[in-house]
């Protein structure tokens, strides 16, 4: 198992790093520090040749603009909380409503840019 790190870009003056994790079986994953987004996932095919199986960009700039959330961590949870409220141990919690009256994937500030 190995882990390497290198500069990938900057966002608002903050350096963005790209970490590559690789195992002994030829599988590797590139994950950047901008939203913990998965940039690449290379897995060997039946002939042992690695191929990237996720959609993404080769450099950082497109991730910092509008894109279809390639590789993004979706949020604190997946799905909707109806009416933007839930109760836990008798306490009602009100959340941001970003999908009509519902809370979707944790609210308007997703993890894709943190």
MOBEL-V43452 format. One record per helix or strand of 2 or more residues. SS is the DSSP state (H for helix, E for strand). FROM is the first residue (numbers start at 1). LEN is the number of residues. If there is no record, write none. Layout:
[[SS,FROM,LEN] [SS,FROM,LEN]]
//
This chain:
[[E,2,10] [E,14,9] [E,28,5] [E,38,7] [E,50,3] [H,61,4] [E,80,2] [H,82,3] [E,85,4] [E,91,4] [E,102,3] [H,111,3]]
//
